[in-house]
Amino acid sequence: MRTPKSLFTALLCALALIVVPAGPARADNPIVQTVYTADPAPLVHNGRVYLYTGHDEDGSTWFTMKEWRAYSSTDMVNWTDHGSPMSVATFSWAKADAWAGQVVERNGKFYWYVPVTARASGRMAIGVGVSTSPTGPFTDALGRPLVENGEIDPSVFIDTDGQAYLYWGNPNLWYVRLNTDMISYTGGVNQIPLTTAGFGTRTGDANRPTLYEEGPWVYKRNGLYYNVFAAKCCSEFIAYSTAPSPTGPWTYRGTIMPTQGSSFTNHAGIIDYNGGSYFFYHNGALPGGGGFTRSVAVEKFTYNADGSIPQITMTTAGAPQNGTLDPYTRQEAETIAWSSGVETERASGGGMNVGFVENGDYIKVKGVAFGSGAATFTTRVASAAAGGRMELRVGSPTGTLAGTCGVSGTGGWQTWTTVSCPVGGLTGTQDLYLRFTGGSGYLFNVDWWQFARAG
Ligand code: FUB
């Protein structure tokens, strides 16, 4: 038996019904609508952006987080869901709290540094997952914590000379010099002095005289070292410091993102990709969202000429699309710019599929380059129920109908078949909506789709 759709999804459906019909194309922030996500950690690898997040459980009243999630994109608006490649259960010595981590690649292996609560001590510790693929699965690299001092939020950075550093901490700020194996360190655990010159001045909290709170994100650009962090509490804002070396001395440089967005925490990750700079953060923007039900979002920005970072404001529009999506190659159904009602799950044949689809749910795929025209749509579907219809619409969920594919029952939610239908009017670059219609209950699952060109 499949579980009923979550309260979260029901709220999202309700919002979609109120806001979406006949309106303009929806904004694309937050990035993920199928679950609550938090603590973004982007990674650029082989021309693709991988986005690692935490997962706030529906209805949380604390940071109730059991697993991490992974997504990827080449255009910053259509994100492919890779599910959960690592969870608290990956670490046999951990008991809870899949909090903010970061993934780095070295010598073909991907290392995921994460804070979790250690079973034996009950304290926060930093574990390391490892995989040969950016989408996992990840296994415990050590079988024990790499470091354990009760503090959180690891950020890892490999300098141009090959020396890697692991930073972490709340309320303090620590680092170790990682060895090239990325799972051991030399030189002991070092504490970065939290001076007001380095991290700004906080008033009203004698125990925390500087603005540094948590969530460091350390990187180098044009020879300057940046430490972007969550400042003050609560609510947090995002600030940064710079230094001439990875170990300081740090100079406070001011606010990047002011307190905004109905989550009392924020958490930043910054990358350069395809000539642009991108700032990832989280807020409480989805229906039911708040401090413990957060969502990851992204904005594009440009560094000032002197290397300083401009102030960035949360938007619902998000980053502009970087390129277009090719409908003539196979696209995973879980590649989504915006969705309403649907969820994702592991597909029996590997990867993910879209499921829990009900009448009126839809998926938006942004900037689909149809060129001179598409003739046929083909999709891989499964249904343990009676099936339904997949409407292909342009511009909005109620936009012009380009074609309809009928889906029959296949005898199982993972019993897949391929169906095709003719389409018309799909030329140029359009936002494509896959809209699901049919009777009551769950209709069918979708694994992938692809168009064929006219002529
Ligand atoms: O997500 C749990 C904690 O909330 C993170 O570790 C912090 O950075 C804050 O975002």
Residues whose N, C-alpha, C, O or C-beta is under 5 A from the ligand:
A	BS01	FUB	A38 D39 F63 W99 A100 I152 D153 E214 G215 T265 N266 H267
